[in-house]
Amino acid sequence: MDDLVKQAMAKWPNVPHAYGWLGLGMRGDWYLRDAAAQAAGPFSGPGSSAASRGSVVQLDKLLEFIGRNYLADEQGRWYFQNGPQRVFVELESAPWVLRVQQEASGAYAVRTHTGEPVQVGRALCDEHGHVYLATDRGLGLVHTLDTLVMAQAVEDVVWPLEDVQADSLPERFGYRPSPQQDQAAAG
C-alpha cells in the first residue's frame, strides 16, 4: 500500500466505505461505475448489461495506483484503498486475472493483472471451460489470451487440474463477488 494512502487513512480514519463504484472484469480490466451505471443493474450476472458495467479505466497511472492498493479484508471482500476511503470491488469472476507465459527455459511464469508474480498450487476448470489457478495470493482466472499457453501447461501436467462448479469458488476460496449486494442484503 502506498505511504500516501496510509497517511490519509491515519488523518481521516472514519471515511465511509464505497460500494458498487469499481468492478474487475474477466480480462483484468477495471471499470468505474458511476451512479448511472449502478442504476442500470448489477456489474455482472443476471440483470447486468453493457450500461451497468461502467467505463473501462485506461489511465496508466490510475491503473498502477489501483493495483498497488488492491487488497482483501477479513470477510473476503476485495477493495481498492483510495486514500482514506475503502472502495469495494465488484468481481465478475475471481479476485485476480492471471497471465501465464512459458519462458525460454520451458518453465511457466504467472502474474496477476496488477503485475505481481504468483506461485501456483493447482489448476481448476469450471463447467463453462474457464480455467482458474489457486495461487499464494488467492484464486485467479486465467486470461483468455493465455488459453493456448495454459493448455500446454495442462498437457505438460505442470499443475494438477480438477473440475469445479463456478458457483462453488467464492466459498471454497473465501472471497465475496459482490460486496455491494452483501451490503444491500445487510440492510
Rosetta blueprint (number, residue, H / E / L):
1 M L
2 D L
3 D H
4 L H
5 V H
6 K H
7 Q H
8 A H
9 M H
10 A H
11 K H
12 W L
13 P L
14 N L
15 V L
16 P L
17 H L
18 A E
19 Y E
20 G E
21 W E
22 L E
23 G E
24 L E
25 G L
26 M L
27 R L
28 G L
29 D L
30 W E
31 Y E
32 L E
33 R L
34 D L
35 A H
36 A H
37 A H
38 Q H
39 A H
40 A L
41 G L
42 P L
43 F L
44 S L
45 G L
46 P L
47 G L
48 S L
49 S L
50 A H
51 A H
52 S H
53 R H
54 G L
55 S E
56 V E
57 V L
58 Q L
59 L L
60 D H
61 K H
62 L H
63 L H
64 E H
65 F H
66 I H
67 G H
68 R H
69 N L
70 Y E
71 L E
72 A E
73 D L
74 E L
75 Q L
76 G L
77 R L
78 W E
79 Y E
80 F E
81 Q E
82 N E
83 G L
84 P L
85 Q E
86 R E
87 V E
88 F E
89 V E
90 E E
91 L E
92 E L
93 S L
94 A L
95 P L
96 W E
97 V E
98 L E
99 R E
100 V E
101 Q E
102 Q E
103 E L
104 A L
105 S L
106 G L
107 A L
108 Y E
109 A E
110 V E
111 R E
112 T E
113 H L
114 T L
115 G L
116 E L
117 P E
118 V L
119 Q L
120 V E
121 G E
122 R E
123 A E
124 L E
125 C E
126 D L
127 E L
128 H L
129 G L
130 H L
131 V E
132 Y E
133 L E
134 A E
135 T E
136 D L
137 R L
138 G E
139 L E
140 G E
141 L E
142 V E
143 H L
144 T H
145 L H
146 D H
147 T H
148 L H
149 V H
150 M H
151 A H
152 Q H
153 A H
154 V H
155 E H
156 D L
157 V L
158 V L
159 W L
160 P L
161 L E
162 E E
163 D E
164 V L
165 Q L
166 A H
167 D H
168 S H
169 L H
170 P H
171 E H
172 R H
173 F H
174 G L
175 Y L
176 R L
177 P L
178 S L
179 P H
180 Q H
181 Q H
182 D H
183 Q H
184 A H
185 A H
186 A H
187 G L
